[in-house]
Amino acid sequence: MRMTSKYITRILTLCLTTFTVCAATAQTVMWSIPPKYDSIEEYTADAYLCSADGKCGVVASSGEVIVPIEVDDITESYEGKALALVKDSDSRWRIVGILHVHDMKYSPLSERYYMNKYSHFSEGLLSVMNQQGAAGYIDDEGNVVIDCQFASACPFSQGLALVVRPSSKQECLYIKRDYGKTRMPLIVDFANGRLTAGTTFKNGRALVAHYSSLAYINTQGNVIEKFKGEFSSDMIDSFDYSLKGEGGEEHKPDVPQPSYRDLGIELIDDNGYYGYRMSNGVVIPAQFDAAEPFKGEYAKAKYQSKYGVLKYVATPLTVTSDTKEIFVMTKESPALYKFSMLAPREFEASKLSVKFDAGSGFLEDITMSVDGGGNYSYQCKPQFTLGALELDTKIRVWYDGILIADVPRTIPITYPMDFTISGIQAVGSNADENDCQTVMAYVTNNTAIPVKAKIEITATSQNDSEGGLSKVSNPYVVTLNSGERMRISVDCSVYTRYNSIVEVAVYVDDERVGYSSIPVAMVPFYE
């Protein structure tokens, strides 16, 4: 007859080990821009200027490559547009595309145009040069608005632009945006319109020259004031900001200014490596060569000598130990250890990597089962030495190369007490001359480990001359190995008209973990 204690008792000690919370829930991070760049700089609130192998481009914070990483430079933005440039073998800067920074739209150029000294759009048009060195204008989609036909072309300002005809006389004129259709310049009422120099317009006027004769004119071409003097480049620079390009005081780059939400994420430094402590206290382990604080949902970080951008993930990664306690029923088959994981919906299964230490002290790659809802599960045989009271496990989870969870678990190990009591019987066919009979039984330890137990066999003893009944007991205090069987016995007095009740009980640390009783018909009193 097999008896199992209704109380699950751990051998050698009844003190339960305190263990960590069974579920770990963490805000986490993922790569928004993978770490494959030599440098990364903030370009706008939602995009970064990235460089690799001597080339650069623009990558959105979402990870989308806007400008391919194959240009040599990208200018600052004016009127919401920037130029993507490649330096040709003749050292000229070729414009290969136009970036619209407000909506991150990129327009590659199909024709070959080169940058002149003006690297910015003005009033929606950009002054460019063709392969032959003639200047003209294109719009922000790269379409030709005014053919390349001039020796030089200044930026448009107040609807007019100063251009120089391609002749040795360097004749200047002012054109309007419709010049490509009408070919009609502004009629200037000064020196019969024969201008040798001029500026772009500012505050409704421009400075023009015919050799040493100078004048201010308005946007209708009328003279405001005449005077004599030498027309110099310093005079041009001090007069009109639009000629200064990015150096102009009033013509500043118009990159959108970011506004960041504080997520309460702390940058941590661990012996020269960097990680993050999320707002709920969960730590992204220090693993980055360099890192910056989060600005809103994004942070720049350097990993294995390359730069990328991390993204905050609010959806939690949850690692749960489904097994709260290990029950070892037999030496051969302890209960399986199981744990599960719920991944953020943004995660791709192919980018997840999990290592697990089942108690051996070594992390090993594992493959978890996954359903369609991002629920992962795993089970295995725990690794420990029989008799151990705790199982130390560790789960590490990587996503796209980032260690996002390092979860240690200490699981209690329980060995349910299991004893078999069998073969209760009287020995022999008669009592001896002292009216004594030996009663015996067998006790087997079926527990997975050796057990120190107190075993008592008790029988009802009868003595007619004493006029009553009494119980006699024989206690044993022994350690039984797993699977070991022991014979126990007790001597009792017998009498013809009585039957004896035999009881066998097994105690571990004063708790009864096995019991059996049976009436045994005793042999008649010896004559």
BATORVO-58175 format. One line per 10 residues: number of its first residue (from 1); for each residue x, y, z of C-alpha. Coordinates in pm, whole numbers, plus 50000, padded with zeros to 5 digits. Layout:
% BATORVO-58175
NUM) X,Y,Z ~ ...
This chain:
% BATORVO-58175
1) 50000,50000,50000 ~ 50150,50335,49890 ~ 50096,50646,50102 ~ 50182,51004,50001 ~ 50169,51294,50244 ~ 49895,51544,50167 ~ 50152,51808,50259 ~ 50441,51855,50015 ~ 50746,51854,50233 ~ 51100,51937,50143
11) 51357,51706,50295 ~ 51611,51830,50548 ~ 51439,52164,50595 ~ 51090,52304,50605 ~ 51201,52659,50538 ~ 51081,52767,50196 ~ 51336,52961,49997 ~ 51241,53315,49908 ~ 51251,53359,49531 ~ 51205,53644,49289
21) 50881,53753,49128 ~ 50779,53499,48867 ~ 50697,53750,48592 ~ 50927,54026,48464 ~ 50756,54304,48268 ~ 50975,54562,48104 ~ 50953,54862,47881 ~ 51221,54797,47627 ~ 51413,54929,47325 ~ 51482,54824,46970
31) 51696,54952,46687 ~ 51514,55213,46485 ~ 51823,55275,46275 ~ 52055,54972,46281 ~ 52414,55023,46406 ~ 52603,55021,46076 ~ 52718,55381,46043 ~ 53047,55553,46116 ~ 52866,55859,46246 ~ 52513,55982,46305
41) 52405,56341,46354 ~ 52060,56483,46416 ~ 51942,56650,46098 ~ 51579,56729,46178 ~ 51340,56630,46453 ~ 51262,56308,46265 ~ 51574,56235,46063 ~ 51947,56177,46098 ~ 52247,56249,45879 ~ 52428,55915,45860
51) 52769,55836,45712 ~ 52945,55513,45623 ~ 53261,55443,45422 ~ 53308,55808,45337 ~ 52954,55857,45203 ~ 52650,56006,45371 ~ 52273,56015,45346 ~ 51960,56084,45546 ~ 51770,55820,45741 ~ 51432,55886,45902
61) 51389,55804,46271 ~ 51158,55524,46155 ~ 51459,55361,45988 ~ 51352,55444,45633 ~ 51644,55553,45416 ~ 51540,55885,45260 ~ 51863,55985,45088 ~ 52072,55678,44997 ~ 52407,55656,45177 ~ 52599,55733,44859
71) 52640,56110,44846 ~ 52933,56322,44959 ~ 52748,56604,45133 ~ 52404,56734,45217 ~ 52354,57106,45258 ~ 52155,57276,45528 ~ 51792,57339,45454 ~ 51655,57667,45318 ~ 51287,57711,45236 ~ 51246,57354,45355
81) 51481,57207,45095 ~ 51837,57077,45103 ~ 52073,56958,44830 ~ 52231,56614,44806 ~ 52574,56654,44648 ~ 52838,56432,44491 ~ 53187,56562,44422 ~ 53287,56463,44071 ~ 53641,56389,43957 ~ 53675,56745,43829
91) 53603,56868,44186 ~ 53267,57015,44087 ~ 52975,56953,44321 ~ 52698,56777,44130 ~ 52343,56802,44262 ~ 52198,56450,44262 ~ 51878,56519,44451 ~ 51663,56761,44647 ~ 51545,56678,44998 ~ 51218,56829,45124
101) 51287,56829,45494 ~ 50937,56907,45618 ~ 50783,56590,45476 ~ 51110,56395,45420 ~ 51045,56359,45047 ~ 51347,56310,44825 ~ 51354,56404,44457 ~ 51651,56254,44266 ~ 51765,56455,43964 ~ 51769,56280,43629
111) 51977,56553,43462 ~ 52329,56657,43558 ~ 52331,56994,43732 ~ 52607,57148,43938 ~ 52604,57382,44232 ~ 52732,57733,44186 ~ 52826,57950,44483 ~ 52462,57966,44595 ~ 52371,57646,44771 ~ 52015,57733,44866
121) 51669,57774,44723 ~ 51524,58122,44712 ~ 51160,58190,44632 ~ 51119,57832,44520 ~ 51397,57828,44263 ~ 51759,57713,44272 ~ 52039,57861,44065 ~ 52236,57578,43900 ~ 52493,57518,43627 ~ 52485,57256,43352
131) 52779,57045,43239 ~ 52898,57324,43008 ~ 52902,57578,43293 ~ 52596,57779,43187 ~ 52364,57892,43468 ~ 51986,57863,43497 ~ 51712,57771,43741 ~ 51528,57457,43849 ~ 51235,57408,44085 ~ 51225,57185,44393
141) 51133,56879,44185 ~ 51435,56923,43961 ~ 51235,57059,43666 ~ 51394,57327,43450 ~ 51215,57661,43493 ~ 51468,57886,43315 ~ 51717,57722,43079 ~ 52086,57729,43156 ~ 52192,58022,42934 ~ 52373,58268,43159
151) 52731,58316,43269 ~ 52603,58337,43627 ~ 52269,58361,43802 ~ 52196,58502,44149 ~ 51912,58382,44375 ~ 51565,58527,44324 ~ 51462,58797,44568 ~ 51135,58990,44565 ~ 51043,58830,44233 ~ 51363,58929,44049
161) 51706,58779,43994 ~ 52029,58927,43864 ~ 52189,58729,43579 ~ 52494,58790,43361 ~ 52477,58734,42988 ~ 52741,58496,42845 ~ 52955,58763,42679 ~ 53288,58927,42735 ~ 53113,59251,42833 ~ 52958,59092,43141
171) 52627,59261,43074 ~ 52385,59222,43366 ~ 52007,59221,43366 ~ 51720,59141,43598 ~ 51477,58866,43507 ~ 51142,58754,43640 ~ 51026,58398,43708 ~ 50843,58389,43372 ~ 51158,58470,43177 ~ 51169,58114,43046
181) 50846,58184,42860 ~ 50858,58554,42781 ~ 51234,58617,42763 ~ 51153,58972,42876 ~ 51392,59121,43134 ~ 51313,59406,43372 ~ 51348,59739,43199 ~ 51595,59939,43409 ~ 51584,60318,43375 ~ 51956,60364,43431
191) 52246,60379,43180 ~ 52003,60264,42910 ~ 51978,59935,43094 ~ 52346,59857,43032 ~ 52443,59729,43374 ~ 52791,59604,43460 ~ 52708,59494,43816 ~ 52424,59469,44060 ~ 52285,59311,44372 ~ 51968,59121,44437
201) 51673,59310,44577 ~ 51622,59377,44944 ~ 51352,59591,45102 ~ 51229,59695,44760 ~ 51557,59816,44611 ~ 51884,59698,44456 ~ 52223,59858,44398 ~ 52331,59866,44033 ~ 52638,59998,43848 ~ 52749,60108,43506
211) 53122,60113,43565 ~ 53170,60401,43818 ~ 52812,60523,43797 ~ 52598,60379,44074 ~ 52231,60392,44150 ~ 51958,60245,44365 ~ 51660,60116,44173 ~ 51322,59983,44280 ~ 51149,59662,44169 ~ 50993,59849,43873
221) 51339,59942,43745 ~ 51308,60310,43833 ~ 51606,60499,43976 ~ 51574,60602,44338 ~ 51915,60767,44378 ~ 52230,60813,44167 ~ 52589,60858,44283 ~ 52948,60792,44183 ~ 53181,60532,44327 ~ 53351,60199,44286
231) 53125,59895,44286 ~ 53297,59631,44504 ~ 53221,59283,44627 ~ 53218,59416,44984 ~ 52941,59653,44881 ~ 52743,59362,44737 ~ 52789,59146,45047 ~ 52687,59420,45288 ~ 52384,59506,45081 ~ 52209,59178,45010
241) 52186,58878,45237 ~ 52066,58645,44960 ~ 52414,58646,44806 ~ 52565,58519,45129 ~ 52386,58188,45128 ~ 52428,57999,45452 ~ 52648,58277,45595 ~ 52372,58534,45578 ~ 52249,58677,45904 ~ 51885,58683,45798
251) 51888,58378,45574 ~ 51917,58107,45836 ~ 51861,57733,45785 ~ 51500,57639,45847 ~ 51536,57286,45983 ~ 51230,57212,46199 ~ 51311,57244,46567 ~ 51232,56928,46764 ~ 51012,56914,47072 ~ 51085,56612,47291
261) 50865,56433,47543 ~ 51044,56328,47862 ~ 50993,55954,47908 ~ 51186,55935,48236 ~ 51459,55709,48094 ~ 51795,55726,48273 ~ 52130,55672,48101 ~ 52354,55445,48312 ~ 52730,55393,48294 ~ 52882,55060,48396
271) 53261,55060,48364 ~ 53263,55238,48030 ~ 52961,55059,47885 ~ 52621,55221,47871 ~ 52264,55109,47921 ~ 51932,55253,48029 ~ 51702,55234,48328 ~ 51345,55258,48211 ~ 51080,55456,48394 ~ 50943,55138,48557
281) 51288,55055,48695 ~ 51371,54778,48449 ~ 51729,54799,48320 ~ 51846,54755,47963 ~ 52190,54608,48048 ~ 52499,54818,47981 ~ 52631,54699,47645 ~ 52680,55008,47427 ~ 53024,55155,47358 ~ 52872,55502,47372
291) 52519,55630,47418 ~ 52325,55952,47456 ~ 52018,56023,47667 ~ 51681,55966,47506 ~ 51535,56266,47329 ~ 51172,56176,47317 ~ 51146,55822,47185 ~ 51494,55806,47030 ~ 51856,55791,47142 ~ 52184,55758,46954
301) 52406,55469,47060 ~ 52730,55307,46950 ~ 52741,54929,46941 ~ 53040,54722,46831 ~ 53210,55032,46688 ~ 52911,55140,46477 ~ 52640,55398,46542 ~ 52265,55349,46534 ~ 51949,55494,46685 ~ 51747,55324,46957
311) 51371,55350,46979 ~ 51170,55333,47300 ~ 50912,55055,47301 ~ 50626,55112,47543 ~ 50468,54771,47484 ~ 50618,54547,47752 ~ 50835,54243,47707 ~ 50708,53997,47967 ~ 50906,53690,48076 ~ 50709,53458,48305
321) 50824,53150,48495 ~ 50525,52923,48456 ~ 50691,52674,48692 ~ 50676,52812,49045 ~ 50830,52504,49205 ~ 51012,52191,49082 ~ 50859,51865,49207 ~ 51095,51567,49192 ~ 50883,51253,49207 ~ 51150,51009,49094
331) 51519,51021,49022 ~ 51459,50966,48654 ~ 51186,51218,48580 ~ 51170,51548,48766 ~ 50891,51780,48663 ~ 50963,51989,48350 ~ 51062,52353,48389 ~ 50846,52584,48181 ~ 50857,52954,48105 ~ 50682,53182,47860
341) 50740,53521,47702 ~ 50511,53781,47551 ~ 50697,53996,47299 ~ 50599,54350,47194 ~ 50385,54357,46883 ~ 50660,54553,46705 ~ 50901,54259,46732 ~ 50973,54018,46449 ~ 51023,53656,46552 ~ 51326,53619,46324
351) 51512,53892,46517 ~ 51456,53740,46862 ~ 51731,53533,47022 ~ 51696,53358,47358 ~ 51956,53184,47573 ~ 51860,52981,47876 ~ 52051,52832,48168 ~ 51845,52541,48301 ~ 52061,52514,48613 ~ 52395,52398,48471
361) 52556,52740,48493 ~ 52586,52767,48112 ~ 52364,52970,47880 ~ 52257,52778,47572 ~ 52067,52886,47262 ~ 51707,52768,47266 ~ 51422,52775,47016 ~ 51089,52876,47165 ~ 50750,52779,47032 ~ 50544,53078,46917
371) 50182,53134,46828 ~ 50034,53402,46605 ~ 49987,53646,46891 ~ 50351,53686,46991 ~ 50328,53436,47277 ~ 50644,53228,47316 ~ 50685,52917,47531 ~ 50960,52673,47624 ~ 50998,52371,47847 ~ 51292,52152,47935
381) 51427,51913,48194 ~ 51590,52114,48474 ~ 51954,52044,48551 ~ 52048,52001,48916 ~ 52200,51755,49162 ~ 51953,51542,49355 ~ 51918,51685,49701 ~ 51953,52045,49588 ~ 51687,52269,49738 ~ 51696,52543,49472
391) 51727,52568,49095 ~ 51913,52879,48974 ~ 51810,52961,48618 ~ 51872,53255,48387 ~ 51693,53378,48076 ~ 51857,53627,47841 ~ 51670,53777,47550 ~ 51820,53966,47257 ~ 51629,54152,46992 ~ 51812,54250,46677
401) 52139,54219,46866 ~ 52036,54420,47175 ~ 52030,54244,47511 ~ 51687,54356,47629 ~ 51627,54117,47921 ~ 51852,53942,48172 ~ 51618,53755,48405 ~ 51756,53534,48685 ~ 51516,53301,48860 ~ 51559,53095,49177
411) 51304,52814,49183 ~ 51244,52598,49496 ~ 51292,52223,49451 ~ 51053,51996,49639 ~ 51079,51621,49693 ~ 50732,51486,49783 ~ 50759,51223,50054 ~ 50648,50883,49927 ~ 50670,50564,50137 ~ 50525,50218,50074
421) 50419,50011,50377 ~ 50363,49643,50296 ~ 50375,49285,50428 ~ 50224,49335,50777 ~ 50209,48986,50924 ~ 50281,48765,51223 ~ 50596,48561,51216 ~ 50560,48187,51261 ~ 50250,47986,51358 ~ 50264,47991,51739
431) 50354,48219,52022 ~ 50658,48129,52228 ~ 50663,48002,52584 ~ 50652,48362,52710 ~ 50326,48423,52522 ~ 50510,48649,52273 ~ 50453,48672,51901 ~ 50664,48874,51653 ~ 50475,49101,51410 ~ 50663,49246,51111
441) 50620,49479,50813 ~ 50822,49634,50526 ~ 50876,50005,50463 ~ 51010,50128,50126 ~ 51136,50484,50054 ~ 50999,50582,49711 ~ 51113,50944,49746 ~ 51369,51060,49490 ~ 51635,51127,49759 ~ 51758,50965,50083
451) 51528,51041,50375 ~ 51598,51039,50747 ~ 51276,50910,50903 ~ 51131,50783,51225 ~ 50937,50458,51172 ~ 50712,50311,51439 ~ 50543,49972,51437 ~ 50282,49933,51709 ~ 50072,49627,51806 ~ 49794,49561,52059
461) 49932,49338,52334 ~ 49694,49118,52537 ~ 49762,48966,52878 ~ 49465,48789,53035 ~ 49627,48763,53374 ~ 49664,49139,53382 ~ 49299,49171,53277 ~ 49343,49422,52995 ~ 49504,49539,52674 ~ 49808,49752,52611
471) 50005,49869,52309 ~ 50368,49792,52247 ~ 50577,49995,52005 ~ 50916,49965,51845 ~ 51056,50288,51697 ~ 51330,50301,51431 ~ 51526,50616,51338 ~ 51698,50546,51008 ~ 51805,50701,50680 ~ 51666,50516,50383
481) 51814,50568,50040 ~ 51580,50621,49749 ~ 51424,50284,49664 ~ 51557,50114,49979 ~ 51325,49870,50166 ~ 51356,49794,50538 ~ 51206,49518,50753 ~ 51063,49629,51091 ~ 50905,49423,51370 ~ 50760,49434,51721
491) 50701,49165,51984 ~ 50360,49150,52152 ~ 50167,48926,52398 ~ 49878,48731,52250 ~ 49564,48569,52389 ~ 49322,48330,52228 ~ 49009,48537,52234 ~ 49161,48860,52104 ~ 49281,48990,51767 ~ 49575,49230,51745
501) 49569,49567,51563 ~ 49906,49647,51399 ~ 49990,50005,51297 ~ 50290,50134,51101 ~ 50366,50509,51079 ~ 50650,50702,50911 ~ 50750,51049,51033 ~ 50981,51308,50878 ~ 51058,51610,51093 ~ 50762,51520,51316
511) 50520,51518,51025 ~ 50352,51188,50950 ~ 50414,51109,50586 ~ 50304,50743,50580 ~ 50060,50527,50772 ~ 49890,50187,50755 ~ 49695,49968,51002 ~ 49551,49619,50977 ~ 49388,49368,51218 ~ 49591,49051,51247
521) 49438,48727,51388 ~ 49686,48598,51643 ~ 49756,48228,51706 ~ 49610,48066,52021 ~ 49789,48092,52354 ~ 50062,47831,52386 ~ 49954,47536,52615
